[in-house]
């Protein structure tokens, strides 16, 4: 198993939370590849990721509900989807500087997967769950507020549904609305990853990934617009 930095005090300082029991944090930092017998199960971050995803969603939903009192349900849903998506979680994990602490197998270490977006996003959610288990919902929500709150109003943050924007773009060019096709589903049942292709007649398809089909479709639509040089979907 690859050796990771063992002094977690630096990470706790970045999180703004000191653990009474660091075992959940250690598990949150352990990729399944670091286990000698992954098939047998054990203390990796997968179960924590499942829990953290729910804690994050509720915390961000509350944050948006309070922060945008005039927003419609549709706008709140779009903002929520953007804030809890994989890319944003990976940004937060990078800001926490979790990379040196992630425990990976030798093969993953060689491939430089400490910086891989999907792993960073998973670890972000797992750490939120670790705080929740150690200190309860209050500290976990506070962590989410500190880390995700400023991103609600960052310039360039999308608040429109990329699928709607791509459809408008296609129709304006006389094309049929985009179609979305599932390419692959991977990962465990409790945390699947979908790969979905966004397709418009006359253009090369673009593939997006997400924790649900809806999020994967949004990612594909956003990637399609980025490739075609379409402006970011902003309200």
BAMARZA-636355 format. One record per residue (C-alpha): residue number from 1; chain; x negated, y negated, z negated. Coordinates in nm, 3 decimals, padded with zeros to 5 digits, m for minus. Each point is the difference from the previous one (the first is absolute). Layout:
<pts>
@nr=NUM kette=A east=X north=Y up=Z
...
</pts>
This chain:
<pts>
@nr=1 kette=A east=00.000 north=00.000 up=00.000
@nr=2 kette=A east=m00.126 north=m00.346 up=00.086
@nr=3 kette=A east=m00.105 north=m00.215 up=m00.293
@nr=4 kette=A east=00.189 north=m00.323 up=m00.045
@nr=5 kette=A east=m00.076 north=m00.292 up=m00.227
@nr=6 kette=A east=00.083 north=00.118 up=m00.351
@nr=7 kette=A east=00.031 north=m00.332 up=m00.184
@nr=8 kette=A east=00.361 north=m00.095 up=00.055
@nr=9 kette=A east=m00.016 north=m00.322 up=m00.201
@nr=10 kette=A east=m00.077 north=m00.202 up=00.314
@nr=11 kette=A east=00.309 north=00.137 up=00.169
@nr=12 kette=A east=00.212 north=m00.063 up=m00.308
@nr=13 kette=A east=m00.118 north=m00.360 up=00.004
@nr=14 kette=A east=00.102 north=m00.032 up=00.365
@nr=15 kette=A east=00.340 north=00.148 up=m00.083
@nr=16 kette=A east=00.046 north=m00.218 up=m00.305
@nr=17 kette=A east=00.098 north=00.306 up=m00.203
@nr=18 kette=A east=m00.193 north=00.213 up=m00.252
@nr=19 kette=A east=00.108 north=00.362 up=m00.024
@nr=20 kette=A east=00.058 north=00.167 up=m00.334
@nr=21 kette=A east=m00.050 north=00.333 up=00.176
@nr=22 kette=A east=m00.207 north=m00.010 up=00.318
@nr=23 kette=A east=00.103 north=00.346 up=00.117
@nr=24 kette=A east=00.286 north=m00.130 up=00.220
@nr=25 kette=A east=m00.237 north=m00.255 up=00.153
@nr=26 kette=A east=m00.259 north=00.268 up=00.070
@nr=27 kette=A east=00.263 north=00.211 up=00.172
@nr=28 kette=A east=00.118 north=m00.301 up=00.199
@nr=29 kette=A east=m00.352 north=m00.030 up=00.140
@nr=30 kette=A east=m00.039 north=00.368 up=00.092
@nr=31 kette=A east=00.064 north=00.105 up=00.359
@nr=32 kette=A east=00.107 north=00.360 up=00.058
@nr=33 kette=A east=m00.326 north=00.063 up=00.189
@nr=34 kette=A east=m00.192 north=m00.046 up=m00.327
@nr=35 kette=A east=00.157 north=00.315 up=m00.147
@nr=36 kette=A east=m00.174 north=00.332 up=00.037
@nr=37 kette=A east=00.327 north=00.187 up=00.062
@nr=38 kette=A east=00.247 north=m00.250 up=00.142
@nr=39 kette=A east=00.256 north=00.268 up=00.084
@nr=40 kette=A east=00.036 north=00.078 up=m00.369
@nr=41 kette=A east=00.107 north=m00.355 up=m00.078
@nr=42 kette=A east=m00.149 north=m00.212 up=m00.275
@nr=43 kette=A east=m00.077 north=m00.352 up=m00.115
@nr=44 kette=A east=m00.007 north=m00.192 up=00.326
@nr=45 kette=A east=00.196 north=m00.313 up=00.079
@nr=46 kette=A east=00.284 north=00.148 up=00.207
@nr=47 kette=A east=00.260 north=00.023 up=m00.278
@nr=48 kette=A east=m00.099 north=m00.341 up=m00.132
@nr=49 kette=A east=00.035 north=m00.144 up=00.348
@nr=50 kette=A east=00.360 north=00.126 up=00.009
@nr=51 kette=A east=00.080 north=m00.173 up=m00.329
@nr=52 kette=A east=m00.193 north=m00.316 up=00.080
@nr=53 kette=A east=00.187 north=m00.047 up=00.326
@nr=54 kette=A east=00.327 north=m00.022 up=m00.197
@nr=55 kette=A east=m00.139 north=m00.229 up=m00.269
@nr=56 kette=A east=m00.145 north=m00.228 up=00.269
@nr=57 kette=A east=00.327 north=m00.010 up=00.193
@nr=58 kette=A east=00.208 north=m00.093 up=m00.304
@nr=59 kette=A east=m00.251 north=m00.260 up=m00.119
@nr=60 kette=A east=m00.025 north=m00.168 up=00.340
@nr=61 kette=A east=00.379 north=00.011 up=00.044
@nr=62 kette=A east=00.043 north=m00.181 up=m00.332
@nr=63 kette=A east=m00.273 north=m00.246 up=00.094
@nr=64 kette=A east=00.167 north=m00.082 up=00.331
@nr=65 kette=A east=00.347 north=m00.020 up=m00.154
@nr=66 kette=A east=m00.122 north=m00.263 up=m00.244
@nr=67 kette=A east=m00.232 north=m00.179 up=00.239
@nr=68 kette=A east=00.243 north=m00.045 up=00.289
@nr=69 kette=A east=00.341 north=m00.073 up=m00.157
@nr=70 kette=A east=00.153 north=m00.114 up=00.331
@nr=71 kette=A east=m00.127 north=00.291 up=00.211
@nr=72 kette=A east=00.245 north=00.245 up=00.151
@nr=73 kette=A east=m00.021 north=00.373 up=m00.066
@nr=74 kette=A east=m00.144 north=00.050 up=00.347
@nr=75 kette=A east=m00.279 north=m00.252 up=m00.054
@nr=76 kette=A east=m00.082 north=00.147 up=m00.341
@nr=77 kette=A east=m00.018 north=00.346 up=00.154
@nr=78 kette=A east=m00.236 north=m00.120 up=00.272
@nr=79 kette=A east=m00.224 north=m00.173 up=m00.250
@nr=80 kette=A east=00.000 north=00.310 up=m00.220
@nr=81 kette=A east=m00.097 north=00.226 up=00.289
@nr=82 kette=A east=m00.288 north=m00.230 up=00.090
@nr=83 kette=A east=m00.134 north=m00.031 up=m00.353
@nr=84 kette=A east=00.004 north=00.371 up=m00.085
@nr=85 kette=A east=m00.131 north=00.126 up=00.333
@nr=86 kette=A east=m00.328 north=00.186 up=00.023
@nr=87 kette=A east=m00.200 north=m00.294 up=00.132
@nr=88 kette=A east=00.095 north=m00.226 up=m00.289
@nr=89 kette=A east=m00.068 north=00.271 up=m00.260
@nr=90 kette=A east=m00.342 north=00.056 up=00.157
@nr=91 kette=A east=m00.072 north=m00.374 up=m00.019
@nr=92 kette=A east=00.084 north=00.000 up=m00.369
@nr=93 kette=A east=m00.218 north=00.306 up=m00.066
@nr=94 kette=A east=m00.290 north=m00.170 up=00.178
@nr=95 kette=A east=00.052 north=m00.312 up=m00.212
@nr=96 kette=A east=m00.018 north=00.221 up=m00.310
@nr=97 kette=A east=m00.330 north=00.137 up=00.137
@nr=98 kette=A east=00.109 north=00.360 up=m00.054
@nr=99 kette=A east=m00.228 north=00.146 up=00.269
@nr=100 kette=A east=m00.301 north=00.079 up=m00.222
@nr=101 kette=A east=00.226 north=00.178 up=m00.250
@nr=102 kette=A east=00.184 north=00.235 up=00.235
@nr=103 kette=A east=m00.099 north=00.365 up=m00.039
@nr=104 kette=A east=m00.032 north=00.172 up=00.337
@nr=105 kette=A east=m00.134 north=00.331 up=00.130
@nr=106 kette=A east=m00.337 north=00.000 up=00.173
@nr=107 kette=A east=00.151 north=00.012 up=00.349
@nr=108 kette=A east=00.222 north=m00.299 up=m00.064
@nr=109 kette=A east=m00.290 north=m00.186 up=m00.157
@nr=110 kette=A east=m00.206 north=00.054 up=00.313
@nr=111 kette=A east=00.284 north=m00.129 up=00.214
@nr=112 kette=A east=00.019 north=m00.320 up=m00.203
@nr=113 kette=A east=00.360 north=00.060 up=m00.100
@nr=114 kette=A east=m00.025 north=m00.216 up=m00.310
@nr=115 kette=A east=00.093 north=m00.285 up=00.231
@nr=116 kette=A east=00.265 north=00.186 up=00.196
@nr=117 kette=A east=00.324 north=m00.197 up=m00.012
@nr=118 kette=A east=00.225 north=00.296 up=m00.080
@nr=119 kette=A east=m00.210 north=00.108 up=m00.298
@nr=120 kette=A east=m00.024 north=m00.352 up=m00.137
@nr=121 kette=A east=00.377 north=m00.037 up=00.027
@nr=122 kette=A east=00.059 north=00.332 up=m00.176
@nr=123 kette=A east=m00.239 north=m00.090 up=m00.281
@nr=124 kette=A east=00.171 north=m00.336 up=m00.043
@nr=125 kette=A east=00.333 north=00.168 up=m00.065
@nr=126 kette=A east=m00.160 north=00.263 up=m00.222
@nr=127 kette=A east=m00.164 north=m00.266 up=m00.217
@nr=128 kette=A east=00.334 north=m00.177 up=m00.043
@nr=129 kette=A east=00.143 north=00.332 up=m00.119
@nr=130 kette=A east=m00.295 north=00.051 up=m00.235
@nr=131 kette=A east=00.067 north=m00.338 up=m00.163
@nr=132 kette=A east=00.369 north=00.088 up=m00.025
@nr=133 kette=A east=m00.075 north=00.331 up=m00.175
@nr=134 kette=A east=m00.252 north=m00.157 up=m00.235
@nr=135 kette=A east=00.180 north=m00.321 up=m00.090
@nr=136 kette=A east=00.356 north=00.015 up=00.129
@nr=137 kette=A east=00.188 north=m00.193 up=00.264
@nr=138 kette=A east=m00.087 north=m00.346 up=m00.133
@nr=139 kette=A east=m00.377 north=00.020 up=00.056
@nr=140 kette=A east=00.051 north=00.177 up=00.333
@nr=141 kette=A east=00.238 north=m00.271 up=00.117
@nr=142 kette=A east=m00.245 north=m00.268 up=m00.119
@nr=143 kette=A east=m00.274 north=00.164 up=00.207
@nr=144 kette=A east=00.224 north=m00.003 up=00.307
@nr=145 kette=A east=00.096 north=m00.363 up=m00.059
@nr=146 kette=A east=m00.366 north=m00.106 up=m00.029
@nr=147 kette=A east=m00.111 north=00.197 up=00.303
@nr=148 kette=A east=00.295 north=m00.016 up=00.240
@nr=149 kette=A east=00.172 north=m00.320 up=m00.110
@nr=150 kette=A east=m00.240 north=m00.240 up=00.175
@nr=151 kette=A east=00.049 north=00.191 up=00.325
@nr=152 kette=A east=00.369 north=m00.092 up=00.011
@nr=153 kette=A east=m00.080 north=m00.347 up=00.130
@nr=154 kette=A east=m00.335 north=00.047 up=00.174
@nr=155 kette=A east=m00.011 north=m00.169 up=00.342
@nr=156 kette=A east=00.059 north=00.245 up=00.283
@nr=157 kette=A east=00.185 north=00.257 up=m00.213
@nr=158 kette=A east=00.274 north=00.148 up=00.215
@nr=159 kette=A east=00.354 north=m00.029 up=m00.131
@nr=160 kette=A east=00.185 north=00.102 up=00.314
@nr=161 kette=A east=00.054 north=00.359 up=00.097
@nr=162 kette=A east=m00.262 north=00.080 up=00.268
@nr=163 kette=A east=00.248 north=00.233 up=00.172
@nr=164 kette=A east=00.246 north=m00.286 up=00.052
@nr=165 kette=A east=m00.275 north=m00.226 up=00.131
@nr=166 kette=A east=m00.127 north=00.265 up=00.242
@nr=167 kette=A east=00.353 north=00.065 up=00.126
@nr=168 kette=A east=00.053 north=m00.371 up=00.065
@nr=169 kette=A east=m00.334 north=m00.014 up=00.182
@nr=170 kette=A east=00.091 north=00.298 up=00.218
@nr=171 kette=A east=00.349 north=m00.128 up=00.086
@nr=172 kette=A east=m00.142 north=m00.342 up=00.090
@nr=173 kette=A east=m00.208 north=00.177 up=00.265
@nr=174 kette=A east=00.289 north=00.193 up=00.143
@nr=175 kette=A east=m00.101 north=00.326 up=m00.165
@nr=176 kette=A east=00.210 north=00.250 up=m00.187
@nr=177 kette=A east=m00.031 north=m00.007 up=m00.382
@nr=178 kette=A east=m00.300 north=00.190 up=m00.139
@nr=179 kette=A east=00.038 north=00.367 up=m00.085
@nr=180 kette=A east=m00.174 north=00.169 up=m00.290
@nr=181 kette=A east=m00.123 north=00.360 up=00.007
@nr=182 kette=A east=m00.140 north=00.201 up=m00.289
@nr=183 kette=A east=m00.346 north=00.128 up=00.090
@nr=184 kette=A east=m00.108 north=00.167 up=m00.321
@nr=185 kette=A east=00.090 north=00.048 up=m00.365
@nr=186 kette=A east=m00.277 north=00.084 up=m00.245
@nr=187 kette=A east=m00.077 north=m00.010 up=m00.371
@nr=188 kette=A east=00.177 north=00.162 up=m00.294
@nr=189 kette=A east=00.378 north=00.008 up=m00.023
@nr=190 kette=A east=00.006 north=m00.261 up=m00.276
@nr=191 kette=A east=m00.215 north=m00.246 up=00.197
@nr=192 kette=A east=00.033 north=00.065 up=00.374
@nr=193 kette=A east=m00.171 north=m00.208 up=00.267
@nr=194 kette=A east=00.184 north=m00.053 up=00.328
@nr=195 kette=A east=m00.160 north=m00.090 up=00.335
@nr=196 kette=A east=00.250 north=m00.153 up=00.237
@nr=197 kette=A east=m00.045 north=m00.134 up=00.352
@nr=198 kette=A east=00.160 north=m00.326 up=00.114
@nr=199 kette=A east=00.078 north=00.021 up=00.371
@nr=200 kette=A east=00.116 north=m00.254 up=00.258
@nr=201 kette=A east=00.029 north=00.086 up=00.368
@nr=202 kette=A east=m00.301 north=m00.129 up=00.191
@nr=203 kette=A east=m00.229 north=m00.025 up=m00.302
@nr=204 kette=A east=m00.233 north=00.243 up=m00.172
@nr=205 kette=A east=00.153 north=00.128 up=m00.324
@nr=206 kette=A east=m00.144 north=m00.100 up=m00.337
@nr=207 kette=A east=m00.006 north=00.219 up=m00.309
@nr=208 kette=A east=00.067 north=m00.118 up=m00.355
@nr=209 kette=A east=m00.019 north=00.178 up=m00.335
@nr=210 kette=A east=00.209 north=m00.032 up=m00.313
@nr=211 kette=A east=00.134 north=00.175 up=m00.309
@nr=212 kette=A east=00.345 north=00.017 up=00.159
@nr=213 kette=A east=00.125 north=00.004 up=00.356
@nr=214 kette=A east=00.125 north=m00.355 up=m00.042
@nr=215 kette=A east=m00.337 north=m00.129 up=m00.116
@nr=216 kette=A east=m00.181 north=00.191 up=00.275
@nr=217 kette=A east=00.232 north=m00.150 up=00.262
@nr=218 kette=A east=m00.065 north=m00.348 up=m00.140
@nr=219 kette=A east=m00.376 north=00.061 up=00.007
@nr=220 kette=A east=00.020 north=00.121 up=00.361
@nr=221 kette=A east=00.206 north=m00.303 up=00.103
@nr=222 kette=A east=m00.242 north=m00.238 up=m00.169
@nr=223 kette=A east=m00.299 north=00.173 up=00.160
@nr=224 kette=A east=00.171 north=m00.018 up=00.340
@nr=225 kette=A east=00.047 north=m00.376 up=m00.032
@nr=226 kette=A east=m00.356 north=m00.047 up=m00.121
@nr=227 kette=A east=m00.135 north=00.190 up=00.300
@nr=228 kette=A east=00.209 north=m00.204 up=00.242
@nr=229 kette=A east=m00.110 north=m00.325 up=m00.159
@nr=230 kette=A east=00.344 north=m00.090 up=m00.129
@nr=231 kette=A east=00.003 north=m00.246 up=m00.292
@nr=232 kette=A east=00.051 north=00.139 up=m00.348
@nr=233 kette=A east=00.358 north=00.059 up=m00.099
@nr=234 kette=A east=00.069 north=m00.289 up=m00.235
@nr=235 kette=A east=00.329 north=m00.151 up=m00.111
</pts>
